[in-house]
Amino acid sequence: MAKKQSSVDRAYARLREMAVNFEFKPEERLNESALSVTLGASRTPLREALNRLVAEGLLTFDNGRGFFCRSLNPARIQELYEARSAIETEAMIRTMDRADKQEIMAFQDWFSEVCAADSNCKDVSALLTMDEEFHMRLAELSGNGELLRMLENINVRIRYVRMINLKQLYDSREGDMPREARLPAHQKIVDAVLQADKNAAVSALRHHIERRKGQTAQAVRLAYSQLYVPEV
């Protein structure tokens, strides 16, 4: 029998979704009384859920003032991309040292299935989910659970900006996702792993991540324009 979800877990799940998608405006002070009514949660579980999100970097807390949505600025997003690059390249090094042939071939089989699904996919959200899963599965081969947890946290915190960036690429090609937004870069990484070429694998992965870092300023500007578009 599935464990019944607690009031804290329910509040946390919904608040996390709201924070990830910037349903709260950047640096906006959260109204706990209104949230309590909206979520149907009393003060204690609501506070516990909010504190979890502070620990994850999705909210901030100012003693005496309350909880706030995290900021959204290019410098901060660049820091997160740099952290992501460091985490993933370290995981790749561990993968090349530790992963056995059977694990790598299983990853290759999964990747081949994704390539077939991706070829006809025009759903930006689904493409982003595929990309995140690729990187998580690749990092999982490292056998380091702490690196995985850190990567998952980074992914959540940059997801909104990545979605904006991907939509921009998609719209600029009038619904035809540009080649660089699809799988060739992933294939290059996979090929290097299959060939047991550690230097090539690390280099391909780092380049794949950091080439998007330079687009963060524009993506953040677009994010602000969407978050603050006047309601009609």
C-alpha positions in Angstrom: 0.0 0.0 0.0 1.4 3.4 -1.0 2.3 5.7 1.9 -0.2 8.5 2.4 1.2 11.9 1.4 1.6 14.2 4.4 0.3 17.7 4.5 3.9 18.9 4.4 4.7 16.8 1.3 1.6 18.1 -0.5 2.4 21.7 0.3 6.0 21.2 -0.6 5.2 19.5 -4.0 2.9 22.4 -5.0 5.2 25.2 -3.8 8.2 23.6 -5.5 6.3 23.5 -8.8 5.3 27.2 -8.3 8.9 28.2 -7.4 10.5 26.3 -10.3 8.1 27.9 -12.8 8.4 31.3 -11.3 4.7 31.5 -10.5 6.1 33.9 -7.8 7.9 36.8 -9.4 11.6 37.1 -8.8 12.4 38.4 -5.3 8.7 38.7 -4.6 7.7 38.4 -0.9 5.5 35.4 -0.3 2.2 35.9 1.4 2.0 33.0 3.9 -1.6 33.7 4.9 -2.7 33.6 1.3 -0.7 30.5 0.5 -2.1 28.7 3.5 -5.6 29.3 2.1 -4.6 28.4 -1.4 -2.9 25.2 -0.5 -5.2 24.2 2.3 -2.3 23.9 4.7 -1.9 25.1 8.2 1.0 27.4 9.3 3.3 24.6 10.6 3.4 22.3 7.6 3.5 25.3 5.3 6.5 26.7 7.1 8.3 23.3 6.9 7.6 23.1 3.2 8.9 26.7 2.6 12.0 26.0 4.6 12.7 22.9 2.5 12.6 25.1 -0.6 15.0 27.6 1.0 17.5 24.8 1.6 17.2 23.8 -2.1 17.9 27.4 -3.2 14.4 27.9 -4.8 13.3 30.4 -2.2 15.2 32.7 0.2 14.4 33.8 3.8 15.1 37.2 5.4 14.8 37.0 9.1 12.1 39.4 10.2 10.7 39.9 6.7 9.8 36.4 5.6 10.2 34.2 2.5 11.0 35.4 -1.0 11.2 34.0 -4.4 14.8 33.6 -5.6 16.3 36.2 -7.8 16.6 35.8 -11.6 19.8 37.5 -13.0 22.4 36.5 -15.6 25.3 36.4 -13.1 23.5 34.0 -10.8 22.4 31.7 -13.7 26.0 31.7 -15.0 27.2 30.6 -11.6 24.7 27.7 -11.7 25.9 26.7 -15.2 29.5 26.8 -14.0 28.5 24.6 -11.1 26.7 22.2 -13.5 29.7 22.0 -15.7 32.0 21.2 -12.8 29.6 18.5 -11.4 28.9 16.8 -14.7 32.5 16.7 -15.9 33.6 15.3 -12.5 30.9 12.7 -12.9 32.1 11.9 -16.4 35.6 11.3 -15.1 34.2 8.9 -12.5 32.1 7.2 -15.2 35.1 6.6 -17.4 37.0 5.1 -14.4 34.2 3.0 -12.9 31.4 2.2 -15.3 31.5 -1.4 -16.7 30.7 -2.3 -20.3 27.3 -3.7 -19.4 26.2 -0.4 -17.8 27.5 1.6 -20.8 25.8 -0.6 -23.3 22.5 -0.3 -21.4 22.9 3.5 -21.5 23.6 3.3 -25.3 20.4 1.2 -25.8 18.4 3.8 -23.9 19.9 6.6 -25.9 19.1 4.9 -29.2 15.4 4.7 -28.2 15.4 8.4 -27.3 16.9 9.3 -30.6 14.0 7.6 -32.4 11.5 9.4 -30.2 13.2 12.7 -30.5 13.4 12.8 -34.3 9.7 13.7 -34.5 9.2 15.5 -31.2 8.1 19.2 -31.4 7.2 19.6 -27.8 9.7 21.9 -26.2 8.9 20.7 -22.7 9.4 17.1 -23.7 12.7 17.9 -25.4 14.0 19.6 -22.2 12.9 16.5 -20.2 14.8 14.3 -22.5 17.9 16.4 -22.3 17.8 16.4 -18.5 17.3 12.7 -18.4 20.2 12.2 -20.7 22.5 14.1 -18.4 21.2 12.5 -15.2 21.5 9.0 -16.6 25.1 9.8 -17.8 26.0 11.1 -14.4 24.4 8.1 -12.7 27.1 5.9 -14.4 29.6 7.6 -12.1 28.1 5.7 -9.1 28.3 8.9 -7.0 25.0 9.6 -5.4 26.1 13.0 -4.1 27.0 14.3 -7.5 23.6 13.1 -8.8 21.8 15.0 -6.0 23.7 18.2 -6.7 23.0 17.9 -10.4 19.3 17.4 -9.9 19.2 20.5 -7.7 21.1 22.6 -10.4 18.7 21.3 -13.1 15.7 22.4 -11.2 17.1 25.9 -10.5 18.0 26.6 -14.2 15.0 24.8 -15.8 12.9 27.9 -16.3 15.7 29.8 -18.1 16.6 26.7 -20.2 13.0 26.4 -21.2 12.9 30.0 -22.3 16.1 29.5 -24.3 14.8 26.4 -26.0 11.5 28.0 -26.9 13.4 30.9 -28.4 15.4 28.5 -30.6 12.3 26.7 -31.6 10.4 29.9 -32.4 13.3 31.4 -34.4 13.1 28.4 -36.7 9.3 28.6 -37.0 8.6 25.3 -35.3 11.6 23.4 -36.7 14.0 22.7 -33.8 17.6 23.7 -34.9 20.0 20.9 -35.2 22.2 22.0 -32.3 19.2 21.9 -30.0 18.6 18.2 -30.8 20.9 15.2 -30.3 24.2 15.4 -32.4 26.0 16.9 -29.4 24.7 14.1 -27.2 25.8 11.5 -29.8 29.3 13.0 -29.8 29.5 12.5 -26.0 28.1 8.9 -26.2 30.6 8.0 -29.0 33.5 9.2 -26.8 32.2 7.1 -23.9 31.8 4.0 -26.1 35.3 4.5 -27.3 36.6 4.8 -23.7 38.2 8.1 -24.6 38.1 10.0 -21.3 39.6 13.3 -22.6 37.2 13.4 -25.6 34.2 12.6 -23.4 35.0 15.3 -20.9 35.7 17.8 -23.6 32.5 17.1 -25.5 30.4 17.3 -22.4 32.0 20.5 -21.1 31.6 22.2 -24.5 27.9 21.0 -24.8 27.1 22.6 -21.4 29.1 25.8 -21.6 28.0 26.8 -25.1 24.6 27.5 -23.6 26.1 29.5 -20.7 26.8 32.4 -23.1 23.2 32.7 -23.9 22.0 33.2 -20.4 21.8 37.0 -20.4 19.4 37.0 -23.4 17.4 34.2 -21.9 17.0 36.0 -18.6 15.8 39.1 -20.5 13.2 37.0 -22.3 12.2 35.4 -19.0 11.5 38.8 -17.5 9.6 40.0 -20.5 7.3 36.9 -20.1 7.0 37.1 -16.4 6.0 40.8 -16.4 4.0 40.9 -19.6 0.9 43.1 -18.8 -2.3 41.2 -18.3 -5.0 42.1 -20.9 
